[in-house]
Amino acid sequence: MKQPDKEEILKQAKKIMDNFHSALEKIEKEKLEEARVERDECERNETETWKTDSDFREIMFKNAKRKKDECIEAEKGKWTQ
């Protein structure tokens, strides 16, 4: 089976975005409610420590390509090039 080339993928992505944009324009703006979240507390407590699930931590480190001590090394933006 032939894999789609980059140009074909870009055309398909543009078509999907254009169709989505057209669908959004058809929605009556008066019917949309403003998105909001109601919370009891507006600010987080900075003194609380982050608790990581041990299984999640183990999986993350297992999947990481590059590790150094207790950190995962990553290259910012490499995937966008």
C-alpha positions as a LaTeX table, in Angstrom:
\begin{tabular}{lrrr}
\hline
Residue & $x$ (\AA) & $y$ (\AA) & $z$ (\AA) \\
\hline
Met1 & 0.00 & 0.00 & 0.00 \\
Lys2 & 1.40 & 3.41 & $-1.01$ \\
Gln3 & 1.94 & 5.83 & 1.85 \\
Pro4 & 0.61 & 9.37 & 1.33 \\
Asp5 & 3.26 & 11.98 & 0.63 \\
Lys6 & 3.68 & 15.21 & 2.57 \\
Glu7 & 1.77 & 17.34 & 0.03 \\
Glu8 & $-1.22$ & 15.00 & 0.10 \\
Ile9 & $-1.30$ & 15.05 & 3.90 \\
Leu10 & $-1.13$ & 18.86 & 3.94 \\
Lys11 & $-4.03$ & 19.09 & 1.46 \\
Gln12 & $-6.13$ & 16.70 & 3.55 \\
Ala13 & $-5.35$ & 18.62 & 6.75 \\
Lys14 & $-6.29$ & 21.94 & 5.12 \\
Lys15 & $-9.56$ & 20.47 & 3.84 \\
Ile16 & $-10.42$ & 19.19 & 7.34 \\
Met17 & $-9.64$ & 22.58 & 8.91 \\
Asp18 & $-11.64$ & 24.46 & 6.27 \\
Asn19 & $-14.65$ & 22.17 & 6.77 \\
Phe20 & $-14.42$ & 22.63 & 10.54 \\
His21 & $-14.18$ & 26.41 & 10.15 \\
Ser22 & $-17.26$ & 26.43 & 7.91 \\
Ala23 & $-19.20$ & 24.35 & 10.43 \\
Leu24 & $-18.24$ & 26.71 & 13.26 \\
Glu25 & $-19.44$ & 29.74 & 11.31 \\
Lys26 & $-22.90$ & 28.17 & 10.96 \\
Ile27 & $-23.39$ & 28.04 & 14.74 \\
Glu28 & $-25.43$ & 30.95 & 16.06 \\
Lys29 & $-23.19$ & 32.87 & 18.39 \\
Glu30 & $-26.08$ & 33.82 & 20.69 \\
Lys31 & $-26.67$ & 30.15 & 21.47 \\
Leu32 & $-23.11$ & 29.65 & 22.69 \\
Glu33 & $-22.45$ & 30.18 & 26.36 \\
Glu34 & $-19.21$ & 31.55 & 27.67 \\
Ala35 & $-16.96$ & 28.77 & 28.88 \\
Arg36 & $-16.15$ & 29.03 & 32.56 \\
Val37 & $-15.23$ & 26.93 & 35.54 \\
Glu38 & $-16.63$ & 27.49 & 39.01 \\
Arg39 & $-14.21$ & 26.69 & 41.83 \\
Asp40 & $-14.37$ & 26.95 & 45.60 \\
Glu41 & $-10.81$ & 28.24 & 45.70 \\
Cys42 & $-9.41$ & 30.52 & 43.01 \\
Glu43 & $-5.75$ & 29.99 & 43.82 \\
Arg44 & $-3.82$ & 26.82 & 44.45 \\
Asn45 & $-1.93$ & 26.22 & 47.65 \\
Glu46 & 1.79 & 26.47 & 46.83 \\
Thr47 & 2.76 & 24.61 & 50.01 \\
Glu48 & 1.17 & 21.37 & 48.81 \\
Thr49 & 3.63 & 18.91 & 47.30 \\
Trp50 & 2.96 & 17.15 & 44.02 \\
Lys51 & 2.27 & 13.45 & 44.44 \\
Thr52 & 3.06 & 11.27 & 41.46 \\
Asp53 & 1.52 & 7.86 & 40.98 \\
Ser54 & 4.43 & 5.38 & 41.13 \\
Asp55 & 3.08 & 3.37 & 38.16 \\
Phe56 & 2.83 & 6.52 & 36.04 \\
Arg57 & 6.36 & 7.55 & 36.98 \\
Glu58 & 7.73 & 4.11 & 36.11 \\
Ile59 & 5.98 & 4.09 & 32.72 \\
Met60 & 7.17 & 7.62 & 31.89 \\
Phe61 & 10.80 & 6.76 & 32.61 \\
Lys62 & 10.50 & 3.46 & 30.77 \\
Asn63 & 9.19 & 5.25 & 27.64 \\
Ala64 & 11.69 & 8.11 & 27.78 \\
Lys65 & 14.42 & 7.92 & 25.15 \\
Arg66 & 16.96 & 9.97 & 27.10 \\
Lys67 & 17.28 & 10.06 & 30.87 \\
Lys68 & 19.74 & 11.71 & 33.21 \\
Asp69 & 19.53 & 10.91 & 36.92 \\
Glu70 & 15.89 & 11.48 & 37.88 \\
Cys71 & 15.06 & 13.69 & 34.86 \\
Ile72 & 13.83 & 13.11 & 31.33 \\
Glu73 & 15.80 & 15.01 & 28.69 \\
Ala74 & 13.80 & 16.46 & 25.83 \\
Glu75 & 14.50 & 18.79 & 22.93 \\
Lys76 & 11.99 & 21.61 & 22.74 \\
Gly77 & 10.46 & 22.04 & 19.31 \\
Lys78 & 12.41 & 19.29 & 17.55 \\
Trp79 & 9.19 & 17.64 & 16.37 \\
Thr80 & 7.99 & 20.84 & 14.65 \\
Gln81 & 10.86 & 20.99 & 12.15 \\
\hline
\end{tabular}
